[in-house]
Amino acid sequence: MIIHWVTFLIASAAIVVAGTKLAVYGETIGAHTGIGQGWIGLIFLAVITSIPELTTTVTGATIDAPNISVGNALGSNLFNVAIIAVMDILLLGRGPFLRRVHTYHVASGGMAILLTVFALLGIFLPQPGWGIPISPVSILIIVGYLFGVFILYRAEQRLNEPEPAATTATISLRHAVIGFSVCAAVIITAGVFLIYASKAISIETGLSASVIGAILVAIVTSLPELSTSIGALRIGAYDMIVGNLFGSNMFNILTIAFADIAFTKGPIYSALGTGRNEQLLVGTLGIGITTVAIIGIGARSNRRVLGMGVDAALLLVCYLASAYLIIAHGIHL
């Protein structure tokens, strides 16, 4: 059992280090190519920092661990929203954080909720064989994601307000592309080891695969988002932070569709077995906490609790309560 934990920790460390540098290289590529900051956060950076989730979700499908696969995607969305509370704390009383971001992020948060609803419908509804290698629900997710990207791009373009640059392009484009490729390769390789170790830990500890995916693996694969958010906070790129987090949540649901393609035993939604209810719980909690964040953006409250914005404090409580419910519901001894 020790070897599996060692493998998990080493793979986790590799993902954190490579994921953090991946975000830096991605921002540099964006600076050299003239991509706007809002677009970098919402789409480009969101996809980059979600590569760990993509790798582990698809790997889980290929090794017949569907609950770890789906749980990772849904659980990462929970943790990503909780990062907003961390940002508020790091402002050290200069918040509330959500008062500093534009209201157009309500649209990206809403799209993340809509895509999650699609995924939960796939889990809840019967998924008979359709004669095609992908579930219609996954097709709906893919179409919904592309439509969401389009309308969010239009919303960002209509705003058309200058934003501070996230990084200075001190790294050459060639260096950035090479660094990006190396980091992506490290993350893909580490993700494979991570998912194998997670499956073994699930069997040996009595924790369900859903809990391993929704809590343990989800937190590790979301650390690039956390690291990138801290870096953006230091230079006041608040909109990039929220755009990255909500954009990552949209992309995480898209990875379920990719996992469905990689899963060879029919629709991945039908293969969850006893973990089905746990996945529905994780997804529902994710919708709830994202809704709280959207309300916080729209309310623009200046109220504080223990130095935190009241909305951020509520997000933190919601995440801790959600983690408790998921773990309590998923322990099988």
N, C-alpha and C positions, 0 to 999 in steps of 0.2 A: 504493500500500500504506500510505503514511503516514496518509492520510485515514481509513483503516479503524481504525488504532491510535488516532488522535486521537478518533474517534467512540467507540471502545471505552472509552477512559479517561474521557471526559466523561460517558458514560452510566453508567459504574461509579461515578464520584464522586457523580452525582445519586442513584443507588440507595443508596449508603452514607449520605449526608446525610439523604435522605428516610426511609430505612428506620430510621435511628436515632431520628429524631423521631417516626416512626410508632409505635415501641414506647413512647415516653414518653406520647404521646396515648392509646394503647391502655390503658396502666396507669392513666392518669387516669380514663378512662371506666369501667374496672373498679372504681376506688375510689369513684366517684360512684354506681355502680349496686349496690354491695355484693357484688361477686363476690369470692370468697375468693382468697388469694394462690396457693395450690396450683393451683386451677382456672385462674387467670390464666396461670400458667407452662405448665401441661400442655396446655391447649386454646387459650385466648384469645390469649395472647402468642405461642404457637407458630404459630398461623394468621397472625397479624399479621406476624411477622418472616419468614414463608415466602411472603409475597406476591411478592417478587422471583423466587423459584423458580417459583411458579405462573405468573407473567407470561412468563418466558423459556421455560418448558417448553411451555406452550400455544402461544406464538408460534413456537417451533421446529417444532411440528407443522403450523401453518398455512402456513408458508413452505417446507414439504417439507425440513426438516432434522431428521429423526427421531433421528439419533444425538446431535446436540447436545441435543435435547429430553430424551431418556431419560438421557443421560450427565450432564446438569445435575442431575437429580433424584437419581440414584445417587451422583454425586460430592459433592453437597452433604451427603449423609448421612455420608460419610467425614470431611469437614472439620468438621462439627458435633461429632462425637465427639472429634476432635482438640482442640476448644476446651476440653474438660475438662482436658487437659494444660496448656493456657495458664492456666486458672484456678488450677491447682496451683502453677504457677510464680509467679503474681501474689500468692499467699498469703505468699510470702517466708519459707518455713520454718515457717509456722503450720499446715501441713497434716499429713498428706495430705488433700487436698480431699474424696475420696470417703468418708472416715470421717465427714464432717460432714453427710452427706445420709441421708435415711430409706431403708430397704430397699425400700419400696413402688415405687421407681423401677425395680426389677428387672422389674416387670410392664410398664411402658411401653417399656423397652428390648426386652423379649421380643416385644411387639406390633410394634415397628419391624422386628425380625428376621423375624417371620412375614409381614408385608406385603411385605418385600423378597423372601422366598421365592416368594410369589405372582407378583411381577413377573418373577423369573428363570424361573419355570415358563412364563410367557407367552412369554419370549424363546426358551427352549429347545425347547418343544413346537411342532409345526406348528400354524398358525393359519389353517385354511380359512375361506372365506366362510361366515358364519353367517346371512346374511340380515337382520342387525340392525346398526345403526350403531355398535355397541360390542362389543368382544370379551367373551366370558364371563369371561375372566381379569380384565378391568377391573371387571366387576360384582362378582366375588369380592373384589377389592381394596376397592371401595366398601363392601360389606357388612362386610368384615373391619374396616375403619376405624371404622365406626359402632358395631360391637360392641365394639371396643377402647375407644372413647370411653366407652361405657356402663360397662364393667367397671372402667375406671380411675377414673371418677367415683365409683363405689361404693367403690373401695379408698381414695380420698382422703377420702371422707366417713366411712368407718369409723375412719380414723386420728383425725380430729376433734381435732387439736392446734393451738393457736394458733400462728401464724407472724408474724414481723415484717412490717409493711407495706412494700411495695417502694417506694412513693413517697407523698408527702403530696399530697392533692388541692388544690393551690394554683391549678390552672387550672380555670376554669369548665367545666361539661359542654358548653355550647354552643361554647366556644372549642376544646375537645378534639375534638368531632365535626367541626367545620370543618377543624381542622388535620389530623385523620386523613384526611378526604376529599381534601384537597389533596395530602398526601404520597402517598396511594394512587395518585392520578392521575399524579403525577410518576414513581413507580416503574413504572407500567404503560407510560407513554410511553417512559421510558428503557430499559425491558426490550425493547421492540420494536427500538429502535436497537441495543441491545447484541447481540441475537441475529443481526441482519443483519450487523453488523460481525464477529461471531465466525465466521459462515459464510464471509465473504470472507477472513479471516485464515487459516482452515483450508485454503482452496484455495491461498493464496499462500505459506504457510510449509511445506507438506508435512506438517504435523501433522494427524492424522485428526480428524474431527469429534467422535469419541468423546472424544479427549484434550482438545480445546477445551472440550467440555461438562463433562467430569468433573473437570478441574483449573482452567482459567482462569475460565470462567463460574461454576462451582460455588463457588469461593472468593469471588468478588465478591458473588454473591447470598446468601452466608452471612454476610457482614460485619454485617448487622443483628443476627443472633444473637450474634455476637461482642461488638458494642457493648453490647447489652442485658445480656449476661452480665457484662461488666466493671462496668456500673452496679449490677447486683444484688449482685456480689461486695463492692462498697464498703459496702453496708449489711447484709451478712451473710445475704442471702436465698439461701442455697445450694440449697435445694430448688427454688426458682423457676428457677434456672439449669439444673439437670438436667431438670426437668420441661419447660422450654422446648426444650432440645436434643433430647430423645427425642420430645417431642410434635411438634416440627418435622420430625423424621425420618419419623414416621408420616404427616404431612401431605404431605411431599415425594413419598412413594410414591403417595399419592392423586392428586397432580398428573399422574402418568403415565396414570391412568384418564381424567382430563380431556383430556389430550393425545390419547388414543386417540379420544375423541369428536370432537375438532377435526380429526383427521387424516382426510382424505377418500379416501384410496387403500387402504382396507382396514385391518385391525388394524395398529397402529403397531409391534407386536412383530415382525411379518413383514417390515417395511420397512427393517430395520437393515442388511441386506446384509453387507458385509465387516466392519462394526462389531459384528456380533452377538457374536463371541467377546470383544471388548473390553468390551462391556457386561456380559457374564457375569462377566468378571474383576473389573470395578469393583464389581458387586453382591456377589460372593463376598467380596471384601476388606472391603466395608462390614459384612457379616454378621460377619466375623472380628473386626474392631476393636470392634464393638458388644458382642460376646460378652466380649471382654477387659474392657470397661467394666463389664458386669454382674457378672463375676467379682470385679472390684475392689470393687464396692458390697457384694457378699455376704461377701467375705473379711475386710473391715474391717482390713486390714493397716496396721501403723504403721511399716513398713520404709521407708527412704528411700535414694535414690540421687542423689548430687550435690545434696542439698537438696530433691529432689522425692520425692513418694510413689512407691514402686516401680511401682504400677499406672499412675500418670500417665506415668512415664518410659517404660513399655512401650507405652502408647498413642501417645506421640510417635514412638517408633521405628517402630511399626506404620504410622503415617500416612506418614512419610517413605519407608519401604520401599514402601508401596502406591503413592505418587505416582511413585516411580522405575519400578516395574513397569508402571504405566499409560502413562507417557511412552515408556519403552523399547519397549513393545509396540505403540504407536500412531504411531510416526514412519514416514512413508512418503515417502522422498526419490526 
